[in-house]
Amino acid sequence: MIDLQLSDKKHDEERQGEALLLESQQKGDGRKLYIESYGCQMNFADSEIVASILADTGFETTGDYHQADVIFINTCSIRENAEQRVRNRLSQFGVEKRRNPKLIVGVLGCMAERLKAKFLEEEKLVDVVVGPDAYRDLPQLINQVEDGRKAVNVILSREETYADISPVRLTGNGITAFISIMRGCDNMCSFCVVPFTRGRERSRDPFSIVAEAQDLFDRGYREVTLLGQNVDSYRWSKAQPAKATATDLADEMNTLTGDALLEALINKTDLPATMAKASGDEVDAVNFAQLLTMVAAISPDLRVRFSTSHPKDITDEVLYTIAKHDNICNYIHLPVQSGNSRILALMNRTYTREWYMERIDAIRRIIPGCAISSDIIAGFCTETEEEHQDTLSIMHYARYNFAYTFSYSERPGTLAARKYTDDVPEDVKARRLAEIFKKQQEDSLACLEEFVGKTVKVLIEGFSKKSDKEYRGRNDENAMVVFPVSDSVKPGEYANVYIESCTSATLIGRIA
């Protein structure tokens, strides 16, 4: 796996296995909770929910598992190496458990549902196994273990969004935060286990999202990232209407991409409301574009980001909404996975090469200068050399600012594992991945070079990792910027930074 300065995902890579501590915590009843998180931003956000639930029952967090009464690992099943890291860590916790038999060890998240029998019965590594929709049940499950029984709840829900739980912020910088807006995924990509481990899509009440964002802003946070497996399919409805028909969706797209949108953008008026119908102050339904507008309206000083988008769902309404609001960042993560239509069909991505390129064109047309990043898989089942070249060529067309790249690894239980043979040799996968990596390095450097000689607005997140004489932060397009510390600004504030040079991953400048 290679990541190329995709800041939000790289952030998670740097935090893999991190022991998460509450920003501030009231004295509990003496019981200590230790949580390690692996995987995507959703898992880190879920750990904050778990900490909040258990804090209400008297637990305090600790950064030293030797002091813990309960150890949880929040897990990821996306990559094989992630599972191996978790197993190795559980073995280490097993040593501590032999020293302290009362210690409770549990597995949370995506691996829990898929490997519950192995963890509990075959390998006997843990006491508690809890899926991502059952965290409210944790206090009861811990009590069950304390009574001498193993505990498991991996039931997936069609309703659970944890909308009423205010997550405590874990080991944060007090400036940027994640907000989960939906859970689950309805896209059955053939290589992915997420629909099986996190269940069907359900969108969180928008008013609870806005309230959480407002609370964060009031506490000094200046950037929120709205999270979901596929944020563009966010649709909340008070009545939860039946699934839209193909005709309904076609009519909606005609409205969303019509002249009315362009007029709204030019005149700075409200966007056409194809999903929301208001009666007085009451909103019946909200789509993702409208949710973006609601969060952006909290304050012009609150930056709004989101991740991740699916190419089939990112409408022109979303793009025009980004263009209209200065505080919605000009940055879109739009995973392509492959540049070849046959491979995309095998992946069940539900779009073609041409469809994806049209979405890139729309982004460039509606949001000039918008940064675009991607996920790319090298060596998917039956991929030929010519099809690999299609991936390189679509990278050239899209000119990604960042990329997060993998060689394909088969995940048990997925459609690809059941239907297709993983027949691309590992050395061929490695070579193709290296070629993708080299291409992205060139494109990332070229994109950053365009900022040299310009002044960019940077939200200061803290000191750089190399020196306390330098600040670091990100610009609107999600590029990392470092510059000398100045008495005129401090972390949590915005600074105008003149860019003097760059590396392939970082912009280097000074206060303008």
N, C-alpha and C positions, 0 to 999 in steps of 0.2 A: 504494500500500500504506500502511495506517495501522495502527500498533500502539498499544494503549491500556494501558500499564503492566502488560503480562503479563511478569512479572519474568524468568522463565527464557528466554522467547523474546526479550524485549527485550534481555536480556544479549547474545544472539547478534547482534542488530541493531547494537548498539554496537560489537561486535568484528569486524564485517565487514571483511575485508581486513587484519586485524591480523597483524603479524609475530610469530610464536610462539616464545618462548624457553624453554629448559629451566629449571626452578626452580633446579637445581644440576646441574652437569655436570663430569665428569672430563675431564682434558685428553686430546684424541683425537690423531689423526695429522696434524692441521693442516687437514683438509678442512672447509669450512664449508657448512652447510645452512641455507637460508632457506625458511620455509614460511608461506604466507598461506592463510587459511581463509575460506570463504564458506558461507552457508546455515545449516542447523539445528545443534542441539547435537551430533547424531550426527557431523557433519563435523569439529567441533572435537575430539570424542573420538577420531575416527579419526586426526587429525593427531598426537595424543599417541602413538598406536600406531606411526605412521610414524617419529616421532622416536625412539622406543624401539628399533625395528628397526635404524635407521641409526646410532644411538649405539653399538650393539654392533659395528658395523663401522668405528668410528673417527671418525664425524662429530661436530662440535660445531655447535650452532645459533648463528645470528647474527641481529640485528635490522636489519642493513643489507645489502640485496641486492647492493650494489656490492662487498661483501667475499666474496660467496658463490661456491662452486664448483658448487653445485647449487641451483636454485630450483624449488620445487614450489608450485603453486596447487591447493588442495583445493576442488573446485567443487560447485556446486548447479545442478540443472536445473529446479527447481520453478517459478521465475518467469523471464519473459523478460528483465527488467531485470538479474537476477543473471548471466545469460549474457553480456549486453552489457558489464557491469562487468569480467568475466573477460577478455573479448576486448581491451578497452581496456588492461587491465593487462599482458596478454601482449605487446601492441605496445610498451609501455614497456620490458619486459624484452628485447624484440628489439633495442632501441637499445643496451642494455648488452652483448648478445651480439655485436653487430657490433664493439664495442670490445674484447671478450674472447671470441674464437672458441672457447676451451676451455670456456666456461660451458655447463652442461647445464640446460635448461629443460624442465620436465615438468608435465603436467596429471594430477591425481588425482581420484578420486571420480565423482560422478554424470554430469558432462558427458563424462567420458573415454569411456565405453561408447557414448554416443549420437553423439558427434562425432569419433570417432577418425580417420576418413578425412579429414575436413576439416582437422583440426589437423596431421596428419602429412604428407598428400600434397598437398592442394589449397592450403591457406594456408601450409603449411610454417612454422608458428609455434613448434613444439616438437620436442624430441628424444625424449621419453618420454611415453607415455600408459598410465596404469595405473588399472584399475577398483578398486572398494572391496573386492573379495575377493582381490586379488592383491598386497597390500602386502608379504607375505613374500618376493616375488620381486624387490623393488626393488634389493638389492645386485647381483644378477646382471644386471638390466636396465641399471643404471648402468655396469657393466663393459662391457656390450655397446655402449653409446653411446661409451664411451671408446675402443673398438676401431673406431669409425667407422661404426657401423650404428644406424639408428633402432630403437627398442624399444617394444613394445606388449604388454600383457597385460590384457585386459578380460574374461577368462572369469569367469562367475558360478559360485559354488559352492553346493552344497546342504548343506555341512558346516562351512565356515569360520566361526568365531566369535572367533578370536584369544584364546581363553580362557586360553592358557598365557603370554600376553604381558602383563607388568605395565606399563601405560602410564606414561610419564613425564608429570609435570604441567607444562603449558605456561602461563607467565605467569599463574599462579593467585594467589588471595589466601591460600592455605594454610588456608582455612577451609571452603570449599564445593567440591565436585568432582562430576563426572559419571561414572557407571559404565554402560557399555553392557551390557545383559543379553540382547539378541537382535539379530539382523540380518535385513534383508529385510522383505517384506510380502506377504501373500496376499490382501489386500483390493484388488480391481481397481476402485477408484474411477475413473470414466470420465475425470476431469479430471487424473489424477495419473500421473507418470512413474516414481514410486519402484519399483513392482514390476519395471519393465524395466531400471532402472539399479542396483538393489540386490538383485534376485533374490528367491527364495522365503524364507519365514520359517524360521528355525532358532534355537533357544534355547540359550543358553550354559549350561554346567555350573554349577549353583547353588553348589557348594562353592568354585569359583574366584571367584564373585561375592562370597560372604561373606568369603573370604580377602582380596580386594581392599578391601572395605569395612573389615574389621578393621585392615588395614595403614594405611589412611588415618586411621582413628580413632587408632591408636597414634602416628601422626605429627602429631597435633594437629588434624586436620580434624574438624569438628563437624556437617557436613551432606553427605549424598550424594543425588544425583538419579539414579534408575534410568531408563535410557534405552532406548527402542525405538520403532519406527514404530507399534507397537500393543502396549504392554506387557501389556495384559490377556489377550492370547492366548499369553503365555509358558507353555510346557509343555515341561518337560525330562523325558525318560524314559531310563533306562539301556537299556531294550530297544527304545526308539523304536517303540511299538506302531502298528498300522495306524490309519488315520483313523477317528475315532469315527463311529458311525452316528447318524442322527437320533434313534432310540430311546434310545441311550446318552446323548446330550446332554440329552434331555428328562428322563430319570431323574436325571441329575446335577443339573439345575436344580431339580428337585423336592426333592432333598436339600439343596441349597445355600440354598434359600429357605424351608425348613421351620422348625418350632418348635425343632428342635435348635440352630439358630444363635442364636435369641433366648435360649435357656437358657444357651448358652455365653457369650453376651455378659453376661447378668445375673450369672452365677456366676463370671465371669472364668476359665472353664476353656478347654481347648483346643478349637479349631474342629473340626467333623467332617472327617475326612480322606477326601475323595472321590477325590483324585488320588494321595495318597502312601500307600504301604504299607511299613511298616518291618519288617525282619527283623533283630533285634538292634539294632545301631547303623546298619544299612545302609538307605538310602532308595532306593527303586526309581523314584519319580516325584515331581515337584514342579510345582505350578501357581503362578500369580502370587500368589494370596493367601498361600500357604505360603512363597513366597520373601520376601514382605514381612515375614512373621513372623520368618523366619531372620535377616534383616538388622536388624530392629528389636531383636532379642534381643542384639545385640553390646553395646549400652550404652543406658541411658535418656538419656544425654547426646548420643547421635548422632541427629540429625534425619534422617528418611527422606522423600524426595519421589519422584515418578515422573511420567513424561511419555513418550508421549501415550496416552490411552485412546480406544478406539472404543466408541461407545454400544451396539453389538450384543454386546460382550464383557464389559462391566463388571458382574460378577455381584454378588448380595447378599453372597456370601462375602467378596469384596474389601471391600465397604463395611463389613461387620461387623468385619473385620480392622483397618481404619483406626480404627473407633470404639473398638476394644478397646485399642489401643496409643497411649499419649499421645505417643510420639515419632514416629509416622507422621502427617505434617502433614494437617490438615483442609483439603485443597486438591486439587481434581480438574480437570484440563484435559479437557473433553469436547466436542470439535468437533461442531457441529451442521451447518455448511455452508449449509443452507437450512432454512426453517421450513415448506416446502410438500412434501407427500408425492409429488406428481408429479415435481417437480424432484429430490427425493431419489432417486426411482427412476431418472431419467435419469443421475444421478450414480453410480448403482449403490452407494448407501450401505447397502443391505440392511436398512434400518429405515424406519418411517413417522414422521410427526409425532407420532402418539399414542404409539408405542413410546418415542421420545425423551422425551416429557413424563413417561411413567411412570418412566423412569430418573431424571429430575430429582426426581420425587416420592419415589423410594426414597432418594436421597441426603439430601433434606431430612428424611425420617423417621428414618433410621438414624444420620445424622451431623448433628444440628442445628447450624446455624451454619457448615457447611462452605462454603468459597469455591469457586465454580465459574467457570471461564473457557471460552472457546470460540474456534473459527475460523469465520468467516462469509465466504461468497463472494457478491458482488453481481453480478447481471446474467448468470447462467449461461444457456446456450443456451435460447432460446424462453421465458425467464422473463417472465411477464406482470406488470402492475402489481399485480393482486390477489395473485399469488404472492409478490411482494416484500413486500406488506403482511403476509403470513403469516410472513415472516421477522421483521419488526418485532414482530409479536404474540408469537412464541415467545421473542423476547428479553425482552419484558415478562413472560412467564410464568416464564422461568428466572431473570431478574434477575441477569445475569452480573456478577461482580466485575471481570473484565477481558475484553478481546476482542482478537483479532488478525484484521483484516479486509482483504479484497482485492476488487478488481473482477476479474471472470473474464478470464484471458488464455489463449488456446489454446496447448497444448503439443504439438509435433509427436510423432506416434507413439502418442498416447493414444487410447482408445476414443472420447472426445468429438470429437477432431479428425477421426477417420475416419467417424463416424456422424452427427454433428450440425453444424448451421450456427451459427457464432458470430454470431447475428443481432440481438443487442441493441446498439443504437447506443452509441458510446463516451460521448456526452454523457448518455445515460440511465443508463449504468452509474455514471458519476461522480456524478450526482444521487442515485441510490439509495445509493451508498456513503456520501455525505455524510449522508444521513438515518440510516443505520445508525450512523455515527460519532457523530452528535448524540445518538441514543438511548443509546449506550453511555457517552458522557460523563456523561449524567444518571444512569444506573444506577451507574456507578463512583463518582461523588460520593456518591450515596445510601448505597451499601454502606460507604464509608469513614466517613461521618458517624455510622454506628452504633457505631463504636469510640470516638468522642469522649466523654470522661468515664469511660472504662474503662481498666484496666491490662492491658497485653499483654506476653507474653514475647517478647523479641527476641534473635535471634542476631546479635551485632555483627560485621559483615563488614569494617568499616574506616571511614575518614573519609568524610564526605559529599563530593559532587563540588564543592560550592560553598565549603566552608570546612573547615579543619583544626581548627576549634573545635566541630565537630559530628560525631557518629558516625552511621552509617547501618547498617541491618540490616532483616531481614524478620520479620514475626510468623508465627505458625503458618499463617495464611490467605494467606500470600505477599504481603501488602501491605508496601510500603516504608515504613520508619519512620526519621525523623531526630530527634535529640535532642542536647542539649549534652554535650560530653565531660566525663567524670567520672573522678576518680582511683580510684574504687571498682571500675571495670570496664575491660576492655580488649578489643580485637578477638579473636574466637574464644571469648568468654565470652557467657553469657546475661545479659540485664538485664530487669528488670521496669520497663516504661515507662508512665507515666500519659499518656494521649493528651489534649492540650488543644485541638487544632484539626486541620484537614486541608485539603488541596487536592483536586482531582479525581484526583490520582495519588499523593499522599504523606500519611502520618500524621505529625503534628508533636507532640512531647511532651517529657517530662523524666523523669529517673530517679525511680521511685516511692519 
